Amino acid sequence: WKNVLFTMYEKSKTFVVEAGKVIIAISIVLWVLASYGPGDRFEQIENKYAQPPVGLSSSHIETLIASEKLENSYIGIMGRFIEPAIKPLGYDWKIGIALITSFAAREAFVGTMATIYSVDGGDEDTTTIRERMRNSKDPVSGLPVYTFATGISLMLFYAFAMQCMSTVAIVYRETKGWKWPVIQLVYMTLMAYIASLIAYQLLK
């Protein structure tokens, strides 16, 4: 048991020291991108809600502010920037933001979408998100954004894409370099993109 415990300790220590540094670095980058925006956009949003709209609770107003700040943050700008590339998959810029933030962890997708659609915390979160996503329309075509084809496309994307910085960190630690993590990230993202593209184009 002594050898087992020592091995566990060494492996855990190595993970925390080596992989942990990469995870923390990526987390900080994602946090900065989501928390800051160019110019005085955030200040304008704060001023917009300086006089609270009548009939809205303070928590709802805070959620609206968080939603608008996310849209105008650097990560929101990135979401709009990649929209032309992900449009063939059935995604809009809002899904683009969630794809970027979920690189930290796939579970972040739901939280990001809840923020974008200004959903308050509570027991009815899931229902509210579903309703707002169902009512979301493409501003150009007027068609629903979230369809059966979009859902299948998203599931396939997350099935193949390496949307997990912990995996990247572990591969980096094991290979002692960035070559294989980058190769793995690129080819799995391409595979996810192609699978999602085929599925959406066939099912839409």
Secondary structure as the mmCIF struct_conf table of DSSP 4:
data_model
#
loop_
_struct_conf.conf_type_id
_struct_conf.id
_struct_conf.beg_label_comp_id
_struct_conf.beg_label_asym_id
_struct_conf.beg_label_seq_id
_struct_conf.end_label_comp_id
_struct_conf.end_label_asym_id
_struct_conf.end_label_seq_id
HELX_RH_AL_P HELX_RH_AL_P1 LYS A 2 THR A 14
HELX_RH_PI_P HELX_RH_PI_P1 PHE A 15 ALA A 19
HELX_RH_AL_P HELX_RH_AL_P2 GLY A 20 SER A 35
BEND BEND1 PRO A 38 PRO A 38
TURN_TY1_P TURN_TY1_P1 GLY A 39 ASP A 40
HELX_RH_AL_P HELX_RH_AL_P3 ARG A 41 LYS A 48
TURN_TY1_P TURN_TY1_P2 TYR A 49 TYR A 49
BEND BEND2 ALA A 50 GLN A 51
HELX_LH_PP_P HELX_LH_PP_P1 PRO A 52 PRO A 53
TURN_TY1_P TURN_TY1_P3 VAL A 54 GLY A 55
HELX_RH_AL_P HELX_RH_AL_P4 SER A 58 ASN A 72
BEND BEND3 SER A 73 SER A 73
HELX_RH_AL_P HELX_RH_AL_P5 TYR A 74 PHE A 81
TURN_TY1_P TURN_TY1_P4 ILE A 82 ILE A 82
HELX_RH_AL_P HELX_RH_AL_P6 GLU A 83 ILE A 86
HELX_RH_3T_P HELX_RH_3T_P1 LYS A 87 LEU A 89
TURN_TY1_P TURN_TY1_P5 GLY A 90 GLY A 90
HELX_RH_AL_P HELX_RH_AL_P7 TRP A 93 THR A 101
TURN_TY1_P TURN_TY1_P6 SER A 102 PHE A 103
BEND BEND4 ALA A 104 ALA A 104
TURN_TY1_P TURN_TY1_P7 ARG A 106 GLU A 107
HELX_RH_AL_P HELX_RH_AL_P8 ALA A 108 ILE A 116
TURN_TY1_P TURN_TY1_P8 TYR A 117 SER A 118
HELX_LH_PP_P HELX_LH_PP_P2 VAL A 119 ASP A 120
BEND BEND5 GLY A 121 GLY A 122
TURN_TY1_P TURN_TY1_P9 ASP A 123 GLU A 124
HELX_RH_AL_P HELX_RH_AL_P9 ASP A 125 ASN A 135
STRN STRN1 LYS A 137 LYS A 137
TURN_TY1_P TURN_TY1_P10 PRO A 139 SER A 141
STRN STRN2 PRO A 144 PRO A 144
BEND BEND6 VAL A 145 TYR A 146
HELX_RH_AL_P HELX_RH_AL_P10 PHE A 148 PHE A 160
BEND BEND7 ALA A 161 ALA A 161
HELX_RH_AL_P HELX_RH_AL_P11 MET A 165 THR A 175
TURN_TY1_P TURN_TY1_P11 LYS A 176 LYS A 176
BEND BEND8 GLY A 177 TRP A 178
HELX_RH_AL_P HELX_RH_AL_P12 LYS A 179 LEU A 203
#
